[in-house]
Amino acid sequence: MKLRFLRFVTLAFFFSISGCAQEKEEFHFDNPLALQRADPFVTKAEDGIYYFIATVPEYDRIEIRKSVTINGIKEAEPVVIWRKHDKGPMGNHIWAPELHRINGKWYIYFAAGSAEEKWKIRMYALSNESKDPTKGQWIEEGQIVSNRDDFALDATTFKLYDQRYLIWTDRASDTIENTGLYIAEMTSPTTLADKQVVISQPEYDWEIQGHRVNEGPSALIRNGKVFITFSASATDSNYAIGLLWADENADLLDSASWHKLPEPVFFSNPDLKRFGPGHNSFTVSKDGETDIMIYHARNYKEIDGEPLYDPNRNTRARVLKWTKDGMPFFGQDLSDNEMSWKEPEKAKK
């Protein structure tokens, strides 16, 4: 009864900030979309096809699934497009691939350790000129070299006006062992400009549970702002999503342009059996009108051993809502199904 009341209050609050009634079942996702797939990334191509890419629990390969719908990802056949090296760089801990279409070419950004030193994590890129990324030839573009070049991973990219940016994770302090978020302009799809700035590092209690971590950034440009979600703390039930934002006309290479909420926006909810949600990405509905959040989570709290090697982070999807003042509403106290409602046309006016 208490949970039902809490959900009622949360729904009532959301209706008040959105200013309209909602229509049910417009976006019901067949969750989980993919079992044992962490750090999920979904992109919708120009022809409307959805492509799904994620970390596999063996950390040994990169695979892509394609579907005409988001729900179709669940039954789509994975196509392995690349495997780790037997020795040297790109030989271990293949993590967090992202698939991006840039200047008529597909690029995959991913993190990898060395076969001999699995924690020597760096950022790498693959490219493919095929229209369909599950076909054609993937070429190794090598390492994306950053200035810090210490523990570089989780690269994501976005374009604002005529400039493309990369945001990634690396050590962000010379005095405390942590990871933070860096941003730089891109001089090509695989190279960075020299100015590289830390825009976030762990500072609040919820960001330092188990490990001092800011990682897994994802960008969404809406309502005159550049929003960046990121994940913090260890990859167990402490894992949670935070939010940064900057005005789209601000200098994104000035750390003062970025604002961070002091509390997480999406985190474990035992009542919903959602534990350690994190490393999300964003895509859009078929009509391009509704933002969809793709994320991973476990359905249990207790983990034996190192959380990184527990395979059961499953990919899920939910609608991302917006408040009247243009901020994202993640629905922390609502299930994926309760967030799978679409605003009627009159709400957009």
Secondary structure, DSSP 8 states (H G I E B T S, - for coil): -HHHHHHHHHHHHHHHHHTS--BTTTT---S-SBTT-EEEEEEE-TTS-EEEEEE-TT-SEEEEEEESSSGGGGT---EEEEE--SSSTT-EEEEEEEEEEETTEEEEEEEEE-SS-TT--EEEEEEE-SSSTTSS--EEEEE---SS-SS-EEEEEEEETTEEEEEEEE---SSS--BEEEEEEEEETTEEEEEEEEEE---SGGG-SSS-BEEEEEEEEETTEEEEEEEES-SSTT-EEEEEEEETTS-TTSGGG-EE-SS-SB--BGGGTBEEEEEEEEEE-TTS-SEEEEEEEES-S--SS-GGG----EEEEEE-EE-TTS-EE--TTS-TTTT--B--GGGG-
